[in-house]
Amino acid sequence: MKVLQVIDHLNVGGAERVLVDLTNILNENQYNVTVLCLLKKAKLDEQLNKNINVIYLHRKNKFNPLYLIKLYIILRKYDVIHIHLRQVLRYVSLLFYTTRLNKKKVIIFQDHFGKIDTEKTISPSIKEAMKRCTAYIGVSDQLTNWAKSNTINSNIFKLSNIVRQNKVGINSNLSSTQIHIVSVGNFRPQKNYEFLCQLIAQSSDEYNYTIYGQLVDLNYYHKIKDLISDLKIEDKVTIITDCDNIVSELPKYHLGLHCATSETGPLVAIEYLSMQIPFVAYNTGEVAIDVGKTFPSFIQKDFNVENWNTNINTILEHRADYVKELKSFFTKKYSEDAYLENCISIYQKLIAKQ
C-alpha cells in the first residue's frame, strides 16, 4: 500500500501540523508514505522524518494545464491519495473531470474546516468534488454530522486530531516567582485576540502573557498591536511570530488560553493537554466537548472577562492537582496507537472496496 499525503504547503497551521504528525507516525510504523506539496518548501517540512520522500510540484499558476499533467503523473503512482484542505481538493478535483483518477485510486479528502458551526454552506463545485472522492474524513463530530446531513459522500469517517508526546520535559522550566500564561494561534480575526487583550488588561499584574502566532493577516496583527498599546498592557504581553515548534516552548508556562470563536479541534488544546498544562478556552470544537466533561472549569460558554479571570485564578490555585489528572486524560483520549489503527483501518476498508 503506497500512500500519498497531499497539501498545498507546510506552513505553520493546524492542518499542516496534523499532516506532519500523521505522516511521521505512518513512516515510523513501516508504512510506505510520501508527501506532495503543490507549492514549495515551507517551515514545517524539516519536521518530517528525514527518510520521508517529499515531492514539490512548484505550481506557479493553477490555470496552467502543464501542472495538472505533472500532478496526474505523480498521483497515479499511489494506491491511497489522502488530500488535506478544501483549496487543495478544489485543485486536485480538476483531474476528476478530465481523467479516470478517482475511479482507479482510493482518494480521501480530510476536512479540517474550522468554521463549520457558522459557515455550513459550500460551493457546488467543492460539494461535487467531495462526492467524487472515495471517502470523506472529518476531524470532528461537527464536520462528520454536517457531511452526513448534506450527503457529502457515501463513505464518511471521523479521525480526531492528536498531538504527539514530545520528548521535552513536562513543565520543567517553570518560574517560581511569576505566573506565565500562553496563547497560541495565528493572527486572524477568528482567534479573537481582542477579547484576550481585554482579559489581560483586567488580570493580575503578577501574570505575564505570551502570544505565539504567525502573521497570517497582517492588518489584524497591527490592529491587535494598537489595542495592546491603547490598553497600556505592553509590559504584560510578549508576541512571538516565528516559532515553528510550539510544543517545545510550552513547558515554560503555567496555564494556556484559547479565545477563538470557532474551531474544529482546536489542535492547540491537545498540545496543552500533551504537556499537562491546564487551560481555559471558549466552548468551540471537538476537544472542548471532551475536556468539558472531565474539566468543566476549563471551558467557557461566553466571553465574559470576569468569568474567565475567576476561572483562571481558581485553576492556578489548584494547578498541581490538575496536572496529575491531565496525563491520564491525554493518554486515554489521544493515544497514537488508536489514531494509527483508525487511520489504517480506513485505508484498508476503502482499498478492499475498490
N, C-alpha and C positions, 0 to 999 in steps of 0.2 A: 504494500500500500504506500504509494507516494503522495504526500500531502503538500499542498502549496498554500501558504498564508498570504493573502493579498491585501494591500493597503496603499494609500497614496504616498505617505512618507511616515517616518518615525520621529516626528517632533514630539515634544513632551505633551502628553494628554492621556486621559483615561483609557480610551480605546487602544491607543498605541502601547500603553503600558500592559494592557491585557494581552495584546498580540505577542509582545516580547516574552512575557511570563509563560503563556501557553506554548509558544514555540520552544522555549528552553526546556520546559517540562517534557514535551514530546521527544525532543532530542536526547535528553538525559535518560529516557526510558527506551532508547534504541529504536524509535520510530523515524522513518525517513521523511524529514520535513525541510522545506525550503521557504524562504520569504521572497516575495516580489513586491517592490516599491515602484509605483508608477512614475514617481518623480525622481528625486536624487537622495543622497545621503543626508541624514539628519542626526539630531542629538542622541537618540536612543539606540541607534544602530550598534554602538560599541557595547551595549549591554546584552546583546545576543551572544550566546556561546560561540567561541572562536571557530568551531568546526561546522557551524551552520552556514550553508550557502545562501547568499543574499544577491538577488538579481535586481538591477535598476533599469527600468525602461527609459528613463531620462526623457519622458514626454515633455515637449515644449509647447505643443499645440494640439489640443484634444480633437480638433477638427481635421487634423492631418491623417488620412487613411493609412499611411505607412506605419504609424504607431500601432494602429489596430491590427495590422497584418503581423507585426512583430509580437504583439500581445498574444494573438491566436497561436502562433508558432510555439510560444512558451507554454501557454495553458494546456495545450493538447498532450503535453508530456506527462501530466499528472493525473492520478486517479481521483483525488479529492481536491477541489478548489474551494478554499474557505475564505470568503470575502468579508472584509470589515468596513463599515461606514457606508452610508447611503450614497454619498457622492462617488464613491468607488464603484458601487453596484451600478449606478447610472451609466458610468463609462463602460464597464465590462459588458453590461447587458446589450450594448450595440452589436456585440457578436452573436447574441441570441437570435437576431433577426436576419443576419447575413450568413451564418454558418449553422451547423448542427451541434455546436459545442455543448449546449445544455441538454441535448438528447443523449449524448455519448458519455458525458462525465457527471460525477456527483458534484454539484455546485451548491454550496451552502452560503447563505447570507446571514451574518451575525449582526444583529441590530443593537447599537449602543446608544440610540437616541435618548437624550436626557430630558426632553420636554414633552413626553407623551401624555402627561396629566393635563397639559394646557393646549397642546397642538396635536390633535388627533387626526387631522386630515392630511392626505398626501397627494401628490400629483398622480394623475392616471398613468403616466409613464413609469414612475417608480413602483406603483402598485403592480403594474403588469410585469415589471422586471422581477419583483419578489415572487409573483405567481410562477414565473418560468424557471425559477431556481428549484433544485431538488428539495430543498428544505429551508426553513426559516428558524433561526435561533434567536431568542430574546434573552437578555441578561437579567430580566426581572419578570415578576408576575404581571406587572402593569403592561409590559410590552407583549408578552405571550397572550394575555387576555385580549388586548387590542387586536393582535394578529388574528386570533380566532374569531372575534366578533366581526372582523372585516374580511374574513375568508381569504387571508393573505396567501396561504399555502396549504396544501393537504398534509404536509409534514411540518409540525411546529414543535420545537423543543425549547427547554429552558436550560441555560448554562450560566449559573450565577458567577459573578466575578469573585476572584480570590486575590490575596496578596501573599507572595511567598515569604516564608520566615527568613528574616535577614540575619546574617552572621554577626552583625554588630551587637554590642551589649545592650540589653534591655534597660532603659533608664539609667545608664551607667555614669552619666556626667551631670547629674542634676545639681543645681546651685542650692546651697543650704540657707542662703540669706535672702534670695529673691525668688519670686514666682514667675516662671517663664511660660507663656501661653502662645500656641502656634495656630495659624490658619493657613490652609493650603488650597489654592485654586487659581487658575489662570485668569488674568484680568479681562473680564467680560461682564456685562450687566447681570447676567443670570446668577453670578456669585454673590450679589447683594452686599458688596463691601461698604455701601452707605450705612447699612444697619450696623455692621461691625464697628465702624468709626464711632457711631453714637454709643455703642456698648462700651468701647474703650474710654470714651470721654467721661462716662459715669461710673467707671470701675475704680477700684482701689489704686492709689498711687504706688503701691508695692508691686503691682503687676506690670510685667514687661511683655509686649506683644511683638511677634514676628509674623509677617505675611510672606509666603512663598508663592510666586505666580509669574508665569511667562506673559509677555506683553502682546497678548492676542488682539486686544482692542486698545490702541494707543490713546485714543481720545478718552476712553473710560478710565484708563490708568491716570491720566493727568487730572481728570475730574476728582478721583479719589485723593490724589496728592493735594489738590487745592482744598478739599474738605478737611483733610488732616491738619492743614495749616490754619484753616478757619476755626477749627475746634481747639486749636492750640494743644495738640497731643503729639507733636513731633518727637518729644523726648520719650514717649512711651511706645513708639512704633518704629520697627525696622522693616523695610521692604527688601526682599531678595528676589531678583528676577532671572537669575542664571543658574539655578540649581537643577541638575539633571537626575539626581537620585535622592528624593526626599526622605526615603525610609532611613538612610544612613544619618540624617540630621535629626530625626525625631527623638533620639534618646536625651537630647538636651532639654526637653520640655516636660512640664508637669501636667499640662492639660491641652487638649485640642479643641478647636472651634470650627464649625462649618455652617455658614449662614445662607447658603444657596437656596433659591426659591424653588428650583426643580432639578431633579437628578434621577438617574436610573439606579446607581449604586447607593451612595456615592463611593467611588473607589477609595478616596482618602479616609473615609470612616473605617474601612477594612484595614488600611495602613495603620491607623491609630490603634486598632484592636491588635494587629500583629505585633506591635511594640508595647502592648499593655499600657496604653495611655488612655485614661478616661477622657471623655469629650462631651461637648454639648453641641447639638445640631438641630436644625429645623426638621420637621416631620415630613420628609420627602425621600422617596426612593426605597428600594428593597431592603437595604441594610437598616434603615430607620425602623421599619416594621419589626424586623427580627430583634434588634437591640432593645427597642421599646418594651418588648415583652419581658425581658430579663432586667433591664436597667432603665426603668421609666423616667428617672430623673435626667437621663442623658438626652432625651428627645423633647423638643419644644413644639407646641402646637400653634404658636403665634409669634409675632415679633415685638413682644413687649420687653423693653430693655430691663425693667425692674425684675421681671420673672427670670430672665436669662442670668442676670447678675446674682440673684438669690441662689439659683441652682449651681452656678459656677463656684460660689463661696462654699456651699454645702458639700459639693463633690470634692473640693480641695481639702476640706476638713477631714473627710473620710477616705482620702485618696489611697492610703495603704491597703485598706480593705478591698477597694475596687480592683486594684492591680492584681491581687491574688485571684479574684474571680475571672478576670478577663482572659487569662491564659487558657483555662479550660473551655471558656466560651468560644474563643477563636479556634481552638483545635477541633471542637465539635462541629462548628458551623462552616469552617473554611479550610478544611483539610485538602492538601494537594492530591492525596491518593484518590479521594472521592471525586475530585474535579477531573483528574485524568481518566478515571474509569467511566465517568459520564460522557466525556468527550469522545473517547474511543468507541464507546457503545453506540453513539450517534453515527459515527463514521461507518461502523460495521453494518448497522441496520440498513443504512442507505445504499451501501455497496451491494448488500445481499438482494436488494430490490431491483437493481439495475438489470 
